[in-house]
Amino acid sequence: KKDGSGTAFSDGEEIYNLSLTENDNVVLYAQWRKRKSVLEIDPGKGEYDGKKENLRITGDYLSEYRADSTLLTPPEGFRVEFDTNGGERIEAIYSNQKFTGWNCSQPFNGELKDNIYTFTGADGTVDRITAIYEPQSIQLPPAEKEGYSFGGWFLDKEQQEPVGTTGDTWIPQKDTTLYASWVELQLMSKDNYSAYQG
């Protein structure tokens, strides 16, 4: 029937004896429904709309969804600790992370342009987009140790991999401990007793 009720036949099905009268015309009505596919938003290690879990949005064919980056909360940055090697204690610093874009899983059936996703996939397909973050720089703190001059921060205790000194910026790529380098202060005096006749 036109309203979709009655007997249903699927594509490719062979049909016999629909009419009791020979050469009678029978009208079959096509029934349509829009294709539906799914967009899955993975916030990476952050949150999307206050949730850490992936968000699944089902949409009709050619409908759109705005993947709103303002709903993202980036994950906590990397922890940088400071080993002052006998100097005054310095509190750890956390770097920040910044959202830089979406990574589209492959195969990708829909279309993503300017954060607008268009549902163009086949019925039941799932596309995933994952938030990408970039670590931001920290400013290296000053260090003090009585009787010594600060020589900068290093990635290793052996002081072979320099990072920078007070006020420099540096981008951590993981949780890290930086090591202070110290130069002992030495005062040199010159006998000037005779110079001042005295």
C-alpha positions as CSV (number, residue, x, y, z in Angstrom):
1,K,0.0,0.0,0.0
2,K,1.1,3.6,-0.5
3,D,1.5,4.3,3.2
4,G,4.0,1.4,3.6
5,S,1.5,-1.0,5.1
6,G,0.7,-4.3,3.5
7,T,3.0,-6.9,2.1
8,A,6.7,-5.8,1.7
9,F,9.0,-7.1,-1.0
10,S,12.8,-6.6,-0.9
11,D,15.1,-5.8,-3.8
12,G,15.7,-8.7,-6.2
13,E,12.8,-10.7,-4.8
14,E,10.8,-12.7,-7.4
15,I,7.1,-12.1,-7.1
16,Y,4.3,-14.3,-8.5
17,N,0.5,-14.2,-8.5
18,L,-0.1,-10.8,-7.1
19,S,-3.5,-10.6,-8.8
20,L,-6.4,-12.9,-8.9
21,T,-7.4,-11.7,-12.4
22,E,-5.3,-12.5,-15.4
23,N,-3.6,-9.4,-17.1
24,D,-4.7,-7.2,-14.1
25,N,-2.4,-4.3,-13.3
26,V,-0.8,-4.2,-9.8
27,V,0.9,-1.1,-8.5
28,L,3.8,-1.5,-6.1
29,Y,4.9,1.5,-4.0
30,A,8.5,2.2,-3.3
31,Q,9.3,3.0,0.3
32,W,12.2,5.3,1.1
33,R,14.1,6.3,4.1
34,K,17.1,8.6,4.4
35,R,20.6,7.0,4.8
36,K,22.0,7.5,8.2
37,S,25.7,7.4,9.1
38,V,27.7,8.2,12.3
39,L,30.3,10.7,13.2
40,E,32.4,9.8,16.2
41,I,34.4,12.6,17.9
42,D,37.4,11.5,19.8
43,P,38.7,14.3,22.1
44,G,42.2,12.7,22.2
45,K,43.3,12.8,25.8
46,G,41.2,15.9,26.4
47,E,37.5,16.4,26.7
48,Y,34.7,17.3,24.3
49,D,31.7,19.1,25.7
50,G,32.8,18.1,29.2
51,K,33.3,14.4,28.4
52,K,36.4,12.3,28.0
53,E,34.5,9.6,26.1
54,N,34.0,9.6,22.4
55,L,30.8,11.3,21.3
56,R,28.7,9.6,18.6
57,I,26.4,11.7,16.4
58,T,24.0,10.1,13.9
59,G,23.0,12.1,11.0
60,D,20.8,11.9,7.9
61,Y,22.4,11.9,4.4
62,L,23.7,15.4,3.6
63,S,23.0,16.8,7.1
64,E,25.8,18.7,8.8
65,Y,27.4,18.8,12.2
66,R,29.8,21.5,13.4
67,A,32.7,19.9,15.3
68,D,33.1,22.9,17.6
69,S,36.7,23.3,18.8
70,T,35.5,25.7,21.6
71,L,33.9,22.6,23.2
72,L,37.3,21.0,23.5
73,T,39.3,21.1,26.7
74,P,42.9,20.2,25.9
75,P,44.7,17.6,28.1
76,E,47.0,18.8,30.8
77,G,50.4,19.6,29.4
78,F,53.7,17.9,30.4
79,R,55.2,18.2,33.9
80,V,58.6,19.7,34.0
81,E,60.5,19.2,37.3
82,F,63.8,21.0,38.2
83,D,66.7,19.3,39.9
84,T,68.7,22.2,41.3
85,N,71.6,20.0,42.3
86,G,71.9,21.6,45.8
87,G,70.3,24.9,44.9
88,E,67.1,26.4,46.1
89,R,64.0,24.3,45.4
90,I,61.9,25.2,42.4
91,E,58.3,24.0,42.0
92,A,57.4,21.9,38.9
93,I,55.8,23.7,35.9
94,Y,53.1,22.3,33.7
95,S,53.1,23.2,30.0
96,N,49.8,23.8,28.2
97,Q,48.5,22.1,25.1
98,K,46.7,23.8,22.2
99,F,44.2,22.3,19.8
100,T,45.6,22.4,16.2
101,G,43.1,20.4,14.1
102,W,41.3,17.1,13.5
103,N,42.7,13.9,12.3
104,C,40.3,11.9,10.1
105,S,40.4,8.1,10.4
106,Q,40.7,6.2,7.1
107,P,38.6,5.2,5.2
108,F,36.7,8.4,5.6
109,N,33.2,8.5,4.1
110,G,31.9,12.0,5.0
111,E,33.3,15.4,4.3
112,L,35.1,17.6,6.8
113,K,35.8,21.2,5.9
114,D,36.3,24.2,8.2
115,N,35.1,22.1,11.2
116,I,31.8,21.3,9.4
117,Y,31.2,17.6,8.9
118,T,28.7,16.5,6.1
119,F,27.1,13.1,6.4
120,T,27.7,11.5,3.0
121,G,28.6,8.0,4.0
122,A,26.7,4.8,3.2
123,D,24.0,3.7,5.6
124,G,25.5,2.7,9.0
125,T,29.1,3.8,8.2
126,V,31.1,5.4,11.0
127,D,33.7,8.2,10.6
128,R,36.0,9.1,13.4
129,I,37.8,12.5,13.9
130,T,40.4,12.8,16.6
131,A,41.5,16.1,18.2
132,I,45.2,16.9,17.7
133,Y,47.1,19.0,20.3
134,E,50.4,20.7,20.2
135,P,52.5,21.4,23.4
136,Q,53.1,25.0,24.2
137,S,56.4,26.5,25.5
138,I,57.3,27.2,29.1
139,Q,59.6,29.9,30.4
140,L,62.6,28.5,32.2
141,P,62.9,29.8,35.8
142,P,65.9,31.3,37.5
143,A,67.9,29.2,39.9
144,E,70.1,30.2,42.9
145,K,72.8,28.5,44.9
146,E,75.0,30.2,47.4
147,G,78.5,30.6,46.2
148,Y,77.7,29.6,42.6
149,S,76.7,31.2,39.3
150,F,73.9,29.6,37.4
151,G,75.1,28.0,34.1
152,G,71.7,27.0,32.7
153,W,69.3,24.0,32.4
154,F,70.1,20.6,30.9
155,L,68.2,17.5,29.9
156,D,70.8,15.2,31.5
157,K,72.7,15.1,34.7
158,E,76.0,15.0,32.8
159,Q,75.1,18.4,31.3
160,Q,75.6,17.4,27.7
161,E,72.2,18.4,26.3
162,P,71.5,22.1,27.0
163,V,68.0,23.4,27.1
164,G,68.5,27.1,28.0
165,T,68.9,29.5,30.8
166,T,66.7,31.9,32.9
167,G,63.9,33.4,30.8
168,D,64.4,31.3,27.7
169,T,61.4,29.5,26.3
170,W,61.4,25.7,25.7
171,I,58.7,23.2,24.5
172,P,58.6,20.0,26.5
173,Q,57.6,16.9,24.5
174,K,57.0,14.7,27.5
175,D,57.2,14.8,31.3
176,T,60.8,15.8,32.0
177,T,63.3,16.7,34.7
178,L,65.8,19.5,33.9
179,Y,69.1,19.7,35.7
180,A,70.8,22.9,36.9
181,S,74.4,23.6,36.0
182,W,76.6,25.6,38.4
183,V,79.8,27.4,38.1
184,E,81.7,27.9,41.3
185,L,82.5,31.6,42.0
186,Q,86.2,32.3,42.5
187,L,87.5,35.6,43.6
188,M,91.0,36.5,42.6
189,S,93.0,39.2,44.4
190,K,96.3,40.8,43.5
191,D,98.7,42.1,45.9
192,N,98.6,45.8,45.5
193,Y,100.3,46.7,48.8
194,S,103.3,48.1,47.1
195,A,101.2,49.9,44.5
196,Y,99.7,52.1,47.2
197,Q,102.8,52.3,49.3
198,G,101.4,50.7,52.1
